[in-house]
Amino acid sequence: MMKKVGFAVIGLGWFGEKHVHVLSELPGVELVAVCSRTEARAKEVASKYGAKKWYTNWEKTVRDPEVEAVSVVTHVPEHRDPVILAAEAGKHILLEKPIAGSLKEADEMIAATEKNKVHFMVGHILRFESRYAQAKQIIERGDIGKIVSIYARRNIPGGFAAPHLRYGSPILLDAIHDTDIILWYLKDNVKSVYATWLNVRGSPNPEITWTIYNFSKGTKGVCESLWFLPDNTAFAIDAKMEVLGTEGAVYIDCGDSGLEVNDKKGVKRHDTMHWPMIHGEIAGALKDEISYFVKCVMNDRKPSIVTPMEARHALEVVLAAEESAKTGKIITL
Ligand SMILES: NC(=O)c1ccc[n+]([C@@H]2O[C@H](COP(=O)([O-])OP(=O)(O)OC[C@H]3O[C@@H](n4cnc5c(N)ncnc54)[C@H](OP(=O)(O)O)[C@@H]3O)[C@@H](O)[C@H]2O)c1
């Protein structure tokens, strides 16, 4: 019989629960434990998804001998500590994006995972989304020639986004998705960045952000990331990418999910790509990302679709964009 990977999930907010849900359905995984500081939440999630144990302390979670790998789904200020403890306990780690809030923390995590020889992957989910992943293959084949311009959009309803503004700006938390994909497609470095933002509602971070990248080999890039769509918008996520090359172009449209429903509550485009429920189970990019990581752990293979250094690089670039938005200056990297 196939040996199962003993998994724990640390952080049980709305996204941590999605990780738990996916892991509870993967055949190669034993859901050993879930962890949240709030006991009632830890118990609730453990019983809903059949986790064997629950903890209110991440140290106990990573020290559990039945736990071989952890998903860290706490928010950005609580990424570093559980990752370092897990690495020191010899556990493999899937960490939600962004890797950290600072390069120092990212470097400390990378050093700890390398020193303790554990697999470490940051969940840059778009690398597993079928449209963005297929576009990468098309670009690699040279079908559109040399990329000269990239435009990315990632906009979400203001009401949904509001609580997340406590942890960072849409540049750090959302444009990092597109920035990572742009860097992946281009295999080039950002030479300079200019960003500008607007705080409309007095939120802890601005809701309106625009970022312009200049790449070393001349390509121009723009990321639009607005956490201000009206709450009754039809979009779940209004995301697009337009990649223009010397020989052609690639257009990705995730705003049109292909499933629009008009009912008593209004018109909504349902998620069909990130974590849709199909036949009672989660499908889509999140499942594909987690399954890939589980396979890497099972076969003791270093995750290569997204590496820790690439996650660090995306962070470096968005932090420079934030610096530009704060100072009004063009930042050279
Ligand atoms: N890839 C994607 O598309 C995507 C989408 C959404 C979010 N994310 C990422 O997922 C992460 C979590 O986001 P979220 O929105 O789910 O955050 P959240 O709702 O704030 O949840 C984080 C949870 O972590 C728990 N926590 C905090 N400190 C803890 C500790 N010391 N020990 C155990 N649990 C602790 C908190 O619960 P307690 O207070 O009970 O401890 C909280 O419920 C972020 O990094 C975010 O960027 C990624």
Ligand as a Chemical Component Dictionary entry (heavy atoms), coordinates in Angstrom:
data_LIG
# 
_chem_comp.id                   LIG 
_chem_comp.type                 NON-POLYMER 
_chem_comp.pdbx_formal_charge   0 
_chem_comp.three_letter_code    LIG 
# 
loop_
_chem_comp_atom.comp_id 
_chem_comp_atom.atom_id 
_chem_comp_atom.alt_atom_id 
_chem_comp_atom.type_symbol 
_chem_comp_atom.charge 
_chem_comp_atom.model_Cartn_x 
_chem_comp_atom.model_Cartn_y 
_chem_comp_atom.model_Cartn_z 
_chem_comp_atom.pdbx_ordinal 
LIG N1  N1  N 0  -2.847 31.881 -3.061 1  
LIG C1  C1  C 0  -3.935 32.604 -2.938 2  
LIG O1  O1  O 0  -4.659 32.832 -3.893 3  
LIG C2  C2  C 0  -4.294 33.146 -1.582 4  
LIG C3  C3  C 0  -5.602 33.566 -1.317 5  
LIG C4  C4  C 0  -5.879 34.024 -0.034 6  
LIG C5  C5  C 0  -4.916 34.084 0.953  7  
LIG N2  N2  N 1  -3.649 33.684 0.643  8  
LIG C6  C6  C 0  -2.576 33.733 1.659  9  
LIG O2  O2  O 0  -2.935 32.856 2.715  10 
LIG C7  C7  C 0  -2.437 33.353 3.970  11 
LIG C8  C8  C 0  -3.574 33.416 4.986  12 
LIG O3  O3  O 0  -4.576 34.266 4.504  13 
LIG P1  P1  P 0  -6.035 34.297 5.193  14 
LIG O4  O4  O 0  -6.806 35.303 4.457  15 
LIG O5  O5  O -1 -6.589 32.934 5.355  16 
LIG O6  O6  O 0  -5.627 34.879 6.628  17 
LIG P2  P2  P 0  -6.491 34.962 7.948  18 
LIG O7  O7  O 0  -7.940 34.841 7.612  19 
LIG O8  O8  O 0  -5.996 36.127 8.726  20 
LIG O9  O9  O 0  -6.084 33.611 8.688  21 
LIG C9  C9  C 0  -4.859 33.415 9.301  22 
LIG C10 C10 C 0  -5.106 32.516 10.491 23 
LIG O10 O10 O 0  -3.866 32.242 11.130 24 
LIG C11 C11 C 0  -4.145 31.981 12.479 25 
LIG N3  N3  N 0  -2.963 32.249 13.303 26 
LIG C12 C12 C 0  -2.346 33.442 13.535 27 
LIG N4  N4  N 0  -1.313 33.276 14.382 28 
LIG C13 C13 C 0  -1.274 31.952 14.678 29 
LIG C14 C14 C 0  -0.453 31.159 15.519 30 
LIG N5  N5  N 0  0.520  31.705 16.266 31 
LIG N6  N6  N 0  -0.673 29.832 15.587 32 
LIG C15 C15 C 0  -1.677 29.279 14.884 33 
LIG N7  N7  N 0  -2.522 29.975 14.085 34 
LIG C16 C16 C 0  -2.310 31.299 13.992 35 
LIG C17 C17 C 0  -5.301 32.903 12.853 36 
LIG O11 O11 O 0  -6.221 32.246 13.696 37 
LIG P3  P3  P 0  -6.114 32.352 15.302 38 
LIG O12 O12 O 0  -6.280 33.784 15.652 39 
LIG O13 O13 O 0  -7.190 31.447 15.769 40 
LIG O14 O14 O 0  -4.769 31.816 15.646 41 
LIG C18 C18 C 0  -6.007 33.157 11.521 42 
LIG O15 O15 O 0  -7.280 32.543 11.442 43 
LIG C19 C19 C 0  -1.769 34.706 3.653  44 
LIG O16 O16 O 0  -0.397 34.506 3.473  45 
LIG C20 C20 C 0  -2.411 35.110 2.309  46 
LIG O17 O17 O 0  -1.579 35.953 1.528  47 
LIG C21 C21 C 0  -3.328 33.205 -0.594 48 
# 
loop_
_chem_comp_bond.comp_id 
_chem_comp_bond.atom_id_1 
_chem_comp_bond.atom_id_2 
_chem_comp_bond.value_order 
_chem_comp_bond.pdbx_ordinal 
LIG N1  C1  SING 1  
LIG C1  O1  DOUB 2  
LIG C1  C2  SING 3  
LIG C2  C3  SING 4  
LIG C2  C21 DOUB 5  
LIG C3  C4  DOUB 6  
LIG C4  C5  SING 7  
LIG C5  N2  DOUB 8  
LIG N2  C6  SING 9  
LIG N2  C21 SING 10 
LIG C6  O2  SING 11 
LIG C6  C20 SING 12 
LIG O2  C7  SING 13 
LIG C7  C8  SING 14 
LIG C7  C19 SING 15 
LIG C8  O3  SING 16 
LIG O3  P1  SING 17 
LIG P1  O4  DOUB 18 
LIG P1  O5  SING 19 
LIG P1  O6  SING 20 
LIG O6  P2  SING 21 
LIG P2  O7  DOUB 22 
LIG P2  O8  SING 23 
LIG P2  O9  SING 24 
LIG O9  C9  SING 25 
LIG C9  C10 SING 26 
LIG C10 O10 SING 27 
LIG C10 C18 SING 28 
LIG O10 C11 SING 29 
LIG C11 N3  SING 30 
LIG C11 C17 SING 31 
LIG N3  C12 SING 32 
LIG N3  C16 SING 33 
LIG C12 N4  DOUB 34 
LIG N4  C13 SING 35 
LIG C13 C14 SING 36 
LIG C13 C16 DOUB 37 
LIG C14 N5  SING 38 
LIG C14 N6  DOUB 39 
LIG N6  C15 SING 40 
LIG C15 N7  DOUB 41 
LIG N7  C16 SING 42 
LIG C17 O11 SING 43 
LIG C17 C18 SING 44 
LIG O11 P3  SING 45 
LIG P3  O12 DOUB 46 
LIG P3  O13 SING 47 
LIG P3  O14 SING 48 
LIG C18 O15 SING 49 
LIG C19 O16 SING 50 
LIG C19 C20 SING 51 
LIG C20 O17 SING 52 
# 
